Amino acid sequence: MALQNIGASNRDDAFYRYKMPSMITKIEGRGNGIKTNVVNMVDIAKALARPASYTTKYFGCELGAQSKFDEKTGTSHVNGAHDTAKLAGLLENFIKKYVQCYGCGNPETEIIITKTQMLNLKCAACGFVSDVDMRDKLTTFILKNPPEQKKTAKEKKALRRADKEQLKEGEAADEEQKKLKKEAAKKKGTSGSKTSSKKKNTGSDEDRSPTHSQGDENDQAAEEDDDDDVQWQTDTSLEAAKKRIQEQLSAVTADMVMLSTVEEEKRSPKKSPDLEAKKPETKSHENGADNNTHERLVNEIKQSLQKGTSAARLKSYLGTLSGTPQEVMDALLEALFEGVGKGFSKVVSKKKNYLAAATQTEGSQTVLLQAIESFSGKANPDAAKEVALVLKSLYDVDILEEEYIMKWYQQGLAGNNKSSPIWKNSKPFIEWLQSAESESEQE
């Protein structure tokens, strides 16, 4: 289908990016029942971001003929025989009056009906609001058949959140299904190894003789046939799956704790047993987590990243680390942005995929905000100056949501650490969020 520039003034601009299909018409019927069918009216109206009923009605008003657009079939008819050039000229007039911005000439406009029943064109490019001449006949039709209003920024964000939640639920279900299949395969492999070990133990000197080897093969084939008849069953209920996952995580965590305890005993063998017994219980983030624990977590995450752990696998890896979610998140930021001061926001944008993978659980956004506060507030004055840019960058890619940012900011101002430069530096972004919300409510 041939395309042409929207607006007669842009006809010769080879680089104009707003296009619409060239009009195609067809004469139908004869005598008093002759009609002109605009075959591709739906495509034209879609390119202009206007309902096809508006353009069809405009043709009828300008030509003084009856016109009708069928919503079900998408057909547009105007009574009488009219050539394509004439209808194309009328379409140009429609574009000037009801599509193009009166200020910049851009076709990215939206029809708005005011409280006083007036029509305005609001331009998304320059923000200019154009007043439509209400003496035109089509304005009455538009008032009776108002266009669908576009979704606000708040509604679009809510839809994106719903899509994200559905995606997370699907990924969780897929992971759970994979784990169940692996467990079933392990059980089947364990039973197979036991059967083979029994066969080895029951073998005698006769097995070595060539005359008896054929019989053993037959017996083995028979036993394998018997194994095929066994039906393996695994409890696939949600409770059973959670129990198995918890057992696996508990075993891995126990190994990690034992390993760290042995290493600490080698480093400081003269410490009293009472202190050693208290080590696993000391996990308080508010009192400043144990330096050894923080350094160990940072080193482990660094080694994992150096080995090439991708952002997709980071979530499962962080779940195996021993420590509170806040300790793990603090260590992750330290490992990702160690030594970064000036240019903190640019580095965050580059490594946003890792932060997105680490904030897929409930409450993780608050943990990330506190980790950013801790990282940029204590020993990174240059990083603290860019905290507003960091929040904006993570907000734009939906890693941080408005609700959690506002709650974190309000708690910070009300807390004991309200004199921190973090709150002063993040204030411009908070004010921008509040103004954006108020504008969306007014619209």
Secondary structure as the mmCIF struct_conf table of DSSP 4:
data_model
#
loop_
_struct_conf.conf_type_id
_struct_conf.id
_struct_conf.beg_label_comp_id
_struct_conf.beg_label_asym_id
_struct_conf.beg_label_seq_id
_struct_conf.end_label_comp_id
_struct_conf.end_label_asym_id
_struct_conf.end_label_seq_id
STRN STRN1 LEU A 3 ASN A 5
BEND BEND1 ILE A 6 GLY A 7
HELX_RH_3T_P HELX_RH_3T_P1 ALA A 8 ASN A 10
TURN_TY1_P TURN_TY1_P1 ARG A 11 ASP A 12
TURN_TY1_P TURN_TY1_P2 ALA A 14 PHE A 15
STRN STRN2 LYS A 19 PRO A 21
HELX_LH_PP_P HELX_LH_PP_P1 SER A 22 MET A 23
STRN STRN3 THR A 25 GLU A 28
HELX_RH_3T_P HELX_RH_3T_P2 GLY A 31 GLY A 33
STRN STRN4 LYS A 35 VAL A 38
TURN_TY1_P TURN_TY1_P3 VAL A 39 ASN A 40
HELX_RH_AL_P HELX_RH_AL_P1 MET A 41 LEU A 48
TURN_TY1_P TURN_TY1_P4 ALA A 49 ALA A 49
BEND BEND2 ARG A 50 ARG A 50
HELX_RH_AL_P HELX_RH_AL_P2 ALA A 52 LEU A 63
TURN_TY1_P TURN_TY1_P5 GLY A 64 GLY A 64
BEND BEND3 ALA A 65 ALA A 65
STRN STRN5 SER A 67 ASP A 70
TURN_TY1_P TURN_TY1_P6 GLU A 71 GLY A 74
STRN STRN6 THR A 75 ASN A 79
BEND BEND4 GLY A 80 GLY A 80
HELX_RH_AL_P HELX_RH_AL_P3 THR A 84 TYR A 98
TURN_TY1_P TURN_TY1_P7 VAL A 99 VAL A 99
BEND BEND5 GLN A 100 GLN A 100
TURN_TY1_P TURN_TY1_P8 TYR A 102 CYS A 104
BEND BEND6 PRO A 107 PRO A 107
STRN STRN7 THR A 109 ILE A 113
TURN_TY1_P TURN_TY1_P9 LYS A 115 THR A 116
BEND BEND7 GLN A 117 GLN A 117
STRN STRN8 LEU A 119 CYS A 123
TURN_TY1_P TURN_TY1_P10 ALA A 124 CYS A 126
STRN STRN9 VAL A 129 ASP A 131
HELX_LH_PP_P HELX_LH_PP_P2 VAL A 132 VAL A 132
TURN_TY1_P TURN_TY1_P11 MET A 134 ARG A 135
BEND BEND8 ASP A 136 ASP A 136
TURN_TY1_P TURN_TY1_P12 LYS A 137 LYS A 137
HELX_RH_AL_P HELX_RH_AL_P4 LEU A 138 LYS A 144
BEND BEND9 ASN A 145 ASN A 145
HELX_LH_PP_P HELX_LH_PP_P3 PRO A 146 THR A 152
HELX_RH_AL_P HELX_RH_AL_P5 ALA A 153 THR A 202
HELX_RH_3T_P HELX_RH_3T_P3 ASP A 205 ARG A 208
BEND BEND10 SER A 209 SER A 209
HELX_RH_AL_P HELX_RH_AL_P6 PRO A 210 ASP A 229
BEND BEND11 SER A 237 SER A 237
HELX_RH_AL_P HELX_RH_AL_P7 LEU A 238 ARG A 267
TURN_TY1_P TURN_TY1_P13 PRO A 269 LYS A 270
BEND BEND12 LYS A 271 LYS A 271
HELX_RH_AL_P HELX_RH_AL_P8 PRO A 273 LYS A 278
HELX_RH_3T_P HELX_RH_3T_P4 LYS A 279 GLU A 281
BEND BEND13 HIS A 285 HIS A 285
TURN_TY1_P TURN_TY1_P14 GLU A 286 ASN A 287
HELX_RH_AL_P HELX_RH_AL_P9 ASN A 291 GLN A 306
TURN_TY1_P TURN_TY1_P15 LYS A 307 GLY A 308
HELX_RH_AL_P HELX_RH_AL_P10 ALA A 311 GLY A 319
TURN_TY1_P TURN_TY1_P16 THR A 320 THR A 320
BEND BEND14 LEU A 321 GLY A 323
HELX_RH_AL_P HELX_RH_AL_P11 PRO A 325 PHE A 337
TURN_TY1_P TURN_TY1_P17 GLU A 338 GLY A 339
TURN_TY1_P TURN_TY1_P18 LYS A 342 GLY A 343
HELX_RH_AL_P HELX_RH_AL_P12 PHE A 344 LYS A 350
TURN_TY1_P TURN_TY1_P19 LYS A 351 LYS A 351
HELX_RH_AL_P HELX_RH_AL_P13 LYS A 352 ALA A 358
TURN_TY1_P TURN_TY1_P20 THR A 359 THR A 359
BEND BEND15 THR A 361 THR A 361
TURN_TY1_P TURN_TY1_P21 GLU A 362 GLY A 363
HELX_RH_AL_P HELX_RH_AL_P14 SER A 364 LYS A 378
BEND BEND16 ALA A 379 ALA A 379
HELX_RH_AL_P HELX_RH_AL_P15 PRO A 381 LYS A 385
TURN_TY1_P TURN_TY1_P22 GLU A 386 GLU A 386
HELX_RH_AL_P HELX_RH_AL_P16 VAL A 387 ASP A 396
TURN_TY1_P TURN_TY1_P23 VAL A 397 ASP A 398
BEND BEND17 ILE A 399 LEU A 400
HELX_RH_AL_P HELX_RH_AL_P17 GLU A 402 ALA A 414
BEND BEND18 GLY A 415 GLY A 415
TURN_TY1_P TURN_TY1_P24 ASN A 416 SER A 419
BEND BEND19 SER A 420 SER A 420
HELX_RH_AL_P HELX_RH_AL_P18 PRO A 421 GLN A 442
#
